[in-house]
Amino acid sequence: MIWIAFFLLCLGGTAAVSIRRPGAAIGLMIVMFGLEQLLQSQSPLFIQRGNLVNVGVGLVSLFAASRILLSDFNAAKPTPMQVLTLLIYGLALLSGLWTLSPEAFRGRFFSQWPYFVLYFAVGPVLCSHQRACEDAAKSTVLIGAPIMLLIAFACEWTGRGIRLSTPSIENGRMVLFAPPLAAASCAAVVAVFAVATMQKKFFHRLATLIIVGVCAYIIVLTQSRGQLVSFCVVMTLVYAATNRTTSSKGLIQLFFVLVILSAMVYAIFIYVGESGLARWRGGSVSSAVEGRTYMSRELINRWLHAGPFEWLLGMGESSSFRIVGFYVHNIPIEVLCELGVLGFLMLAIYYWRSLKNAILFAAKIPPDWQGRRQALGLVGVLLFHTFLSVKEGHFTPVQGCSSLQS
């Protein structure tokens, strides 16, 4: 019962705050996968009702979005980035007509439509609110920090993931632990927003340091190499941007932050021991690089030998599962081969416009704007997910909130 109460507290508290600050629901959307893994590790109810957390978060987000639409229906007007997103996924849907792996396409594409609605339709409405950046950053930390503490110290870890409270059956196979990458990504985003919202008061800085340490601990436990590297890079950039480290004093502070961050990660590796270091050994890293390079090369070779139609429109969404038996861990290459040059150009425009808008947005933020730090944190999260898109993930399933940030 305690975990049901915790779940209802997260939903009810966010819904109550969303009455006046709808952007708070964005934070709940961002930590959704971390909350889901925590609850599934503690209560069989959340495994037997596998979509309970997702439905709950979706309802709260719809409630918050309706709050905005009641006062400004223009918030539902599609932005150019939304239109581009719809075009990309529309092409992916159409490619189901000629995909080499129709079973994988149907199983992976159509099961994701609630996430498409949540992130591509509801999310942008919430982002249209005037104080959305502040609300998103603060609510992510307020909801995410307790979740990260519980994941780190109240869950049973097995291998790279969190042990489920009861075994789950997925695609005909038994699953004993939750996927590690989702927990690692959620932890990294919570830490980035914690730094972005950090105040100058001593106890607030101490609390931020503890949150960052706990999040780094989770990332090391999951042995997620890409998340850890991206986490350290983005944390450094966000701290530099939010603390104006252009002066000599600021550069000295940044140096000490880098030392503290490096020492923290090193200490966590020593504490975790052999299990944390295993995937960082030369042989493990080389094997992973070779494996993913092989999959990408095989997919590209098959595409190049396909023909003009496939060059233009691709071999079809999810074709990589037929060619290499898995997704290739590189979304740009996957899109090029499965959606062709047309899909790749749309994705390139998406990346370019997202990063360009983020840079221009950050450059135009006035120094005295109250939400400046939170906005820069949101840009940092976008950068984090951009890094990850070239080393993991499949194009169709929504991974965390990467699309929301754009």
Secondary structure as GFF3:
##gff-version 3
##sequence-region A 1 406
A	DSSP	alpha_helix	2	18	.	.	.	ID=ss1
A	DSSP	alpha_helix	24	30	.	.	.	ID=ss2
A	DSSP	alpha_helix	32	42	.	.	.	ID=ss3
A	DSSP	alpha_helix	45	48	.	.	.	ID=ss4
A	DSSP	alpha_helix	52	71	.	.	.	ID=ss5
A	DSSP	three_ten_helix	73	76	.	.	.	ID=ss6
A	DSSP	alpha_helix	80	94	.	.	.	ID=ss7
A	DSSP	three_ten_helix	95	97	.	.	.	ID=ss8
A	DSSP	alpha_helix	102	109	.	.	.	ID=ss9
A	DSSP	three_ten_helix	110	112	.	.	.	ID=ss10
A	DSSP	alpha_helix	113	117	.	.	.	ID=ss11
A	DSSP	pi_helix	118	122	.	.	.	ID=ss12
A	DSSP	alpha_helix	123	127	.	.	.	ID=ss13
A	DSSP	alpha_helix	132	153	.	.	.	ID=ss14
A	DSSP	beta_strand	157	158	.	.	.	ID=ss15
A	DSSP	beta_strand	161	170	.	.	.	ID=ss16
A	DSSP	beta_strand	173	177	.	.	.	ID=ss17
A	DSSP	alpha_helix	180	196	.	.	.	ID=ss18
A	DSSP	alpha_helix	202	222	.	.	.	ID=ss19
A	DSSP	alpha_helix	225	242	.	.	.	ID=ss20
A	DSSP	alpha_helix	248	272	.	.	.	ID=ss21
A	DSSP	alpha_helix	274	277	.	.	.	ID=ss22
A	DSSP	three_ten_helix	278	280	.	.	.	ID=ss23
A	DSSP	alpha_helix	282	304	.	.	.	ID=ss24
A	DSSP	alpha_helix	308	313	.	.	.	ID=ss25
A	DSSP	alpha_helix	320	323	.	.	.	ID=ss26
A	DSSP	alpha_helix	331	364	.	.	.	ID=ss27
A	DSSP	alpha_helix	372	388	.	.	.	ID=ss28
###
